[in-house]
Amino acid sequence: MNIIIAAAKTGGHVYPAIEVGKKLLLKGNRVFFIGNGSQIEKNALKGLDFEYKEINIDGVRGKSLYNKIFSSINIISRIFIIRKFIKKNKIKAMIGFGGFITVPIGIASLISGVKVFTQEQNSVMGSANKLLSMFAVINFLGFPLAKPLKNSKIYGNPIRDSFKKIKPHVVQNNVVKIYVTGGSQGSQYLNTILPTCFRDNKSAVQVRHQCGVGKKHGVNQLYKEANINSVVEEFFDDPSKQVDWCDYVVCRSGALTISEVSSMSKGALMIPLPSAIDNHQLFNAEHIMDINMGIIHQEKNGAEDLKNLLNKINEEKLYEKWQKQVDQKHFNASNQIANAIIENL
């Protein structure tokens, strides 16, 4: 069967889509990945047997009236283009993983009689998935939603294979090892505040910090000035190895990041992105706290609060308690989702 997977822009959308796509391929299906042409999509798809289609389209949320009108016209034209694509390739199903690009693809699929599915990574459903969820055969969820949704199944988030291959283990040493990541795009707050916080920490620490493109020199300098044993990289190609190496992670609370971390029996000091739509990162972080695998710092509480939390984690060795937990639902999510799609066609 021919199936469309749609996702765009961020690793949090793209990587889960690819993992489900891999399982669909293994089950003998033909998979078309539709994205907006971002570099993260192209890098992630290298060497895979997906057929890739690029569509340039943006959402209307938060735009001026003029841009909303222009975008709306663009959306309508893209719906007709996608309908032709669906008919030509005899598409049987479409699954959207978030990002506005999934809306015109989903609408074109519905008009064409193609079954629609969604996969929501966060604890608060994004705008695109919220719209498509009303028509979806099944809405697959990574976490329980803050507001319950009919016709949904909580299968967890499809995590990358590299996180499944490493057997979680407890790190034991006299130096607290910390992996810092702001996600695929980095985090200015983590880049500028953390080196100073580590300098004032009572425990000896060793840090590996993913800072984002173009920021390595500045962040490296801050760690040198703070006299912290650190390795700074724009992007680690093997994040699973970094999570395996560390005692705990300091990170934003994007759904994929915390799913991958918790699946490896590692806890996190989570710093939700304040500008995240509908404050979904805070809800994600609260889910991790509910399963006793992390603690939350909010930027509005300031650097002193962050320092105190780091000291608390390190001095009380909270990370050892977190390492006794594991969030297993994410391991088989991609396979469960692929099976459910096929069973409903």
Steps between C-alpha positions, in 0.01 A plus 500: 500500500608859436511718811587867562682608815506875552716706735711813482755739647603352838660174604213450744265453204737355240675224697180327626359515145810330362492224764139413414584523129782247544260252657248551219775433246601179678140384477508531121342841451611784274562813710491861384647761736358849444681789668589862442858445387678583825858386545408285798261302277758450229769392746269259680378341176846427357541136411135412559262353241236769540370692200538865593273785393563859602218753544572860595223612734466685832224532759289807567515510880657822628528665156374838380167522317676546164719194554202297623314575175806417290565179695135394469515532121824303500340227713207460260732467202711240685190293581431462127864408432495237776170356374660439160797338675268274703306391192812439292666286769184319619553600864304296755589674827658817635644556849597846625758553772444871556604822334265707287598320182287204614177706475476539119627143459235376742222701332604377155500144636151535647360644175663212312352234726835412654505395867667752732694429822690732735786454744529760775829505690407756768266510799310783332382438145646736239277709273549284190432172678207653687333585170571162338406307815131570434518288183775253589442126515738484800692772686821345635631669816849516648377607845158528665346828384419782741150487342381145418433424133256250353621243252855506632759243605802568725782304340787728600731697272692321222861535612808454284646150470829613651325557834365143494834331434676625811414313819440756779740482793573698814805725480716479813785743561608789722444763231143585398471465122243726335382513140351835397284529189270771372359270233572504128517882492686567824394732783636848568386482863683173566805623309543820703377412848622145566880549493473752786260276692741207471786722621313569823402135551619324814563170319771422246338476158592398148284642222422419138300781346316512165472870421360535146648623173738798517516518880783265589776761544300722734373216718845339513645829623243523780593152623870583488441815704300293750780240511260213430610169347286508186457394139293738286363405159254664264327165458582150622445242226450230762274649772415154633865452596499835682191402698658163579820673616339744740343481846216728392400747231430873506266581216195671359192282535424431138307175477757299305794603718339402828352181349844385387663595829239332720504186284870460589435521876649846529331792671507866407506851631248640254478866399178546297516747213282793620394590145382144416148514356235431766784452748521137387858454621396567858229232475756259351734565792223448754437155353866408559476629857187288551698185421785613732762551229575870519462846643396832345663844488306785342697790353285756682643370830849623406856369512508464878218246489686307231819495709306374801335221301832387355649489849199309630524238223874457542524511880197277563588277202146519368629365169558161665129480586409600144725227359287236675202597279437446130222619269465192280199597289716681243703192399231335291303810401610509134410133445163532676408806294601335171298188585193703596510696172521182293224329700265794434543509122 
